[in-house]
Amino acid sequence: MNAYHMGKMGTAEGIALIFALVIPRVFLSGLSDVIQENGQILWLTMLIYNMIPLLVLFMMVYVNKSVSGDIVAVCQYLVGKTGAWLIVLAYSGMFLGNSALLLRQYAEYTLTTSLHQVDFQLVVVWYAVTVGIICYLGVEALCRTGYIMLPVMVGGIILIVVMVSPFCVVYNLTPWQGNGIMTAVRSGINSVGFNLGVLSLVFLSSAFQNAKTIKAIAIYTMGGIVVLRIMFALVYTMVFGVAVGSEKAMPFFELARLVYINQYIQRIEALFILVWAIVGLLAIASSLYIGLYLIAVLLKLPTMRPIVPLGAIVVTHLAMLPPDIGYTVRVDQLLIRVSQLGIYIFPGILFVLALVKKRRGKSCSSD
Amino acid sequence: MGQNILNKTFTSIKNLLVYQPVRLPDPFVLDETQQDGKNAADQPPLAGLAESLRQFEALLRYGERLGIFMKKTIEVLRTGQLRNKADLLKIEYMALEKQQAEIKALMLSNNNSEGGEPVISTSLEENQKIIEDIYTLPLNKDVVIRKLTIPGQPVIKALLIFMDGLADKKIVNMTVLKPLMMRPAREELYSADLVGIIIEEYLPSGQASRVGSFKEVKQAINTGDAVLLFDGIGEAVTVETKGFEHRGVDRPATEQSVRGSQNAFTEVLRVNTALIRSMLHSSDLVTEMIPVGERGHSNCAVMYLKSVANRELVAEVRRRIKGISTDLIIDSGMLEHFIIDFPQNPFPQTLSTERPDRVVAHLAEGRVAILVDGSPFGHIVPVSIFTLMHSADDFALHYYYTNILRIIRWICGFISMLLPATYLAISTFHQEAIPTELLLSITAARAQVPFPTFLEILLMEFSFEMIREGGLRIPGILGSTLGIVGAIILGQAAVTAKIVSPIMVIVIAVTGLASYSIPEYRLASAFRLLRLAFIFLAMAMGLVGMGCGLLVFTAVLCSMKSFGMPYMAPVAPKTIPGGDIILRTPAHMQQTRPDELNSQDVIRQGTISRPWTEEPPRGGGDS
């Protein structure tokens, strides 16, 4: 029995996994930061930071095809044992950190938006227990749940976008250059950490059918997410404008608050709590799973399940460390920047070494 | 010596720290059957041809030798040297017989492997072999083969074949066996048309006819007739002996249908298998009998279509039933606990039905049916949650209407599970989501109720379940009457006494009503259990708690399997839709069997299942 409960997954499950890992910051303050930095041209930033990880993933797929085995075996072959430990631990740290910071932010926003009287620690522990149970059931269950919830998540976002259309002011998109094209490009290159989750396809490659499936998943998902993100960001900008939009901490919630259809259908933001709670929980669970999976592979553990409760406890404690939400957001921005290591440096090194080793191998065989 | 508390604590801590996962065998996963393809791939392409050539040569050699022997015998008889050469001829005859025995198996396999239906042979042994192959004997316990000897001059060996449960044994005994076996032994039975004489003189049956092919033989057996085969005669006699249960059995009590079949299973296993056979006249249908229970020895019938059902699935069902080690199995519900993957999970992992027509429909899709002696309910495996939401007469109604009903059922399922919890969450934590007028009305109604909403819901839920349980136990028509009266009087009295608010009565009544629209009783029970869980979640964390609950609930369902098939298939994992998931397409458009079943024959019907639409109509057209 495969002790990591990987199961057999196809394109649908892969799409759900990547969607869960990549989309949750639409509901958090990340969008406001991007607007503040780039102005109306934020769509270009988004386009860039969605496309770069896609290219990096293709590089990693090449590496994975050149060297057989899991991510640890691949790294050991290319950069040695110490290098492999460093790379895999770093990736694991990024995912676990992501999980902890998302947990904290979603818990804070839950308190702010819907459960004002509930104790903060109860919310964090509640989320952690939920996430722990989902992770314990395995990645197959996690991804399939994500796939079933996908229409709810995407539908929720689209519904809000449609319902706030009466508030859209197209002039808010001018001047279209925003804070400058170069600023947008630079910002896009620096924000790729948002999409580190795409690489989980390579880490879990044994669960997917083949490299072609992985590439297809990446293309479909990132393509869809680019459209969704840009659409959401443009509507958000049209509704609030750059000045007001960059001050909002919860873009999705703020948009939902505007919805007014008639006196019986208004203030529906409370109902949309369901949507973003589901998105957040899936994101936290996916990040936690990948982080723990990498540790399990690295330590060659016979099974992963016993460390899931431990991982959930560790993440819960990490989430409770920052003193306030402002500090959490700053740490989150730091994590996004650190995640660039996982997008640019590690895959770059692995790709070059794989290329060199393959050429050497060819020249040796021809001799 | 027993362990003291210190030892136990030490062992627990040690087990926790030095954890080793329990080594379990791989769980069963329903994959595609690959045996056939594998065998074909393993064999070299010309292997079959070479074998055929070898067999053909063997037959030619035998024929040549037989010809020489016959010429020699004629020569001997002509020349009058029979006395001198009798021994020599005898030796040669024995050798020929030996050779014939060797090629007999060859001839049998050739007869069976031909593309069309095999013809009835003059050899009784060969006919028996063909029948055994068709009906998968001795595995299949439905078909009875009775050897008999018809006394007379000469004595004739015969075979009587009929389907147990479909044929009436009294009729078989009185109209076939008795007249044939009791005839005087001294009377001559030789005739050029023996079959004709037997039909005319010895079979006192309303319908007896001669047939020449196994296609007709199968048709007769499958519909409850008995078939007689004779040694040395290439024809068979079919005798009408139909006697299976029909319309004598009760109507379904828990799965009533407006337009579907009105038959239900009984407590007699053989009657139940016969009811299925009476609807599915197929030689492919196999009934395996597996005794279960070390003291009770109840029979358990496993039924499947051998050319459709996945072989690994059949083997797994067989393995699980044979692997039961218990005293007694008295009910199909009890059997279920022994064979399903997740007995702790309240969600049903088999489809339990009392309707033969439902079993037949699922058998045709490639599923396996399990029936237990003494239980009027059969199990169908594997199933997904979507199958459990289908009702008995979904295919008896127009598909537009069926689809509307199915959507209503799903909505009712969610209402049954979530409505009280949603009311609790919104009224306690998210009042802003309620329109102001409604909020004022709810507040006014609740103003004089002394209990919190949570307690109010629990009180009402308890009362509702009490009325339901009480109504079931009270005998006869009084039960339902008392249930309705109790609900009305209690509800009204509770509102008047200001113990509960009127809106709460509405919420609980709608929830109760919704739970009755779920077609599977066990699924409705599971939803009721979940409803309680969601009420607690909503009490603790409002809609966020419900969101967490929904997510965990979905994840648990996604991690489940029913006999190797994912419980949420064909949605998660996504497979090729067969046209019958939440909504259904018309029957003539459902070309494939459900993909997730990995059946041997995926195609249910051709791309054009109504070829008559492409043919010109007879008679005049519009012009």
Interface residues (C-beta under 8 A of the other chain):
Chain A: M1 A3 K8 M9 G10 A12 E13 T110 S114 L115 V118 V123 W126 Y127 T130 I133 I134 L137 G138 E140 A141 L142 R144 T145 Y147 I148 M149 Q263 Y264 I265 Q266 R267 I268 E269 A270 L271 I273 L274 A277 I278 L281 L282 P302 T303 R305 P306
Chain B: Y19 Q20 P21 L24 P25 D26 P27 I426 F429 H430 E432 A433 P435 T436 E437 L438 A540 M541 G542 L543 V544 G545 M546 G547 C548 L550 L551 V552 T554 A555 V556 C558 S559 P566 M568 V571 A572 P573 K574
